Amino acid sequence: MRLHEAVAVFAGKLPITLQLLRTEIAKGRLVPARVAGKLFVTPLQLRELFRPCPATPKAHASTFVPASATASPVTLDLLVAHEAREIA
């Protein structure tokens, strides 16, 4: 279907305008078929254009790791023994 037909058909379902389609074509995110100098797009192309982007998880800002999370069993044994001597 031609660009103006796509806008007429999908205007109620998608936030679409003729200028939006032309912009997306210029940016290369929408590749229409050219026949006799006219631009044609498919409904599938339009659905893909408006498909939600998957959210990428953000990296944690803090790099703090508690000592107990990284301590080896030997280190924990020495710590327990040291605390036991302090208590006694």
C-alpha positions as CSV (number, residue, x, y, z in Angstrom):
1,M,0.0,0.0,0.0
2,R,1.2,3.5,-0.6
3,L,2.3,5.8,2.2
4,H,-0.9,7.9,2.3
5,E,-3.0,4.7,2.3
6,A,-1.0,3.3,5.2
7,V,-1.6,6.4,7.2
8,A,-5.4,6.3,6.5
9,V,-5.6,2.6,7.4
10,F,-3.4,2.6,10.5
11,A,-4.1,6.1,11.9
12,G,-6.5,4.8,14.6
13,K,-4.2,1.8,15.6
14,L,-0.7,3.4,15.4
15,P,0.6,6.9,16.1
16,I,1.4,7.3,12.4
17,T,1.7,10.3,10.0
18,L,2.9,10.7,6.5
19,Q,5.8,12.8,7.7
20,L,6.8,10.1,10.3
21,L,6.9,7.5,7.5
22,R,9.1,9.8,5.3
23,T,11.4,10.4,8.2
24,E,11.8,6.7,9.0
25,I,12.5,6.1,5.3
26,A,15.2,8.8,5.3
27,K,16.8,7.3,8.5
28,G,16.8,3.9,6.9
29,R,14.5,2.2,9.5
30,L,11.7,1.7,6.9
31,V,12.6,0.4,3.5
32,P,9.7,0.9,1.0
33,A,9.4,-0.7,-2.4
34,R,9.7,1.8,-5.2
35,V,7.4,1.2,-8.2
36,A,7.1,3.8,-10.9
37,G,8.5,6.4,-8.5
38,K,5.9,5.6,-5.9
39,L,6.7,4.3,-2.4
40,F,4.9,1.2,-1.1
41,V,5.0,-0.4,2.4
42,T,3.5,-3.5,3.9
43,P,1.4,-3.8,7.1
44,L,4.1,-6.1,8.5
45,Q,6.8,-3.4,8.0
46,L,4.6,-0.9,9.9
47,R,4.0,-3.3,12.7
48,E,7.8,-4.0,13.0
49,L,8.4,-0.2,13.0
50,F,6.2,0.2,16.0
51,R,7.3,-2.9,17.8
52,P,8.4,-2.1,21.4
53,C,12.2,-2.2,22.0
54,P,13.3,-4.7,24.6
55,A,14.4,-2.9,27.8
56,T,18.1,-3.4,28.5
57,P,19.0,-4.0,32.1
58,K,21.0,-1.2,33.6
59,A,24.4,-1.9,35.2
60,H,24.6,-1.4,38.9
61,A,26.2,1.9,39.8
62,S,27.8,0.6,43.0
63,T,30.7,-2.0,42.9
64,F,30.6,-2.6,46.7
65,V,30.6,-6.2,47.6
66,P,30.4,-7.2,51.3
67,A,33.5,-8.9,52.6
68,S,31.5,-11.9,53.6
69,A,30.4,-12.5,50.0
70,T,34.0,-12.8,48.8
71,A,35.7,-14.4,51.8
72,S,37.1,-17.8,51.4
73,P,36.2,-20.6,53.9
74,V,39.7,-20.4,55.4
75,T,39.3,-16.6,56.0
76,L,36.0,-17.2,57.7
77,D,37.5,-19.9,59.9
78,L,40.3,-17.5,61.0
79,L,37.8,-14.8,61.6
80,V,35.6,-17.1,63.8
81,A,38.7,-18.3,65.7
82,H,39.8,-14.7,66.3
83,E,36.4,-13.7,67.6
84,A,36.3,-16.7,69.8
85,R,39.7,-15.7,71.4
86,E,38.4,-12.2,71.9
87,I,35.3,-13.4,73.7
88,A,37.2,-15.8,76.0
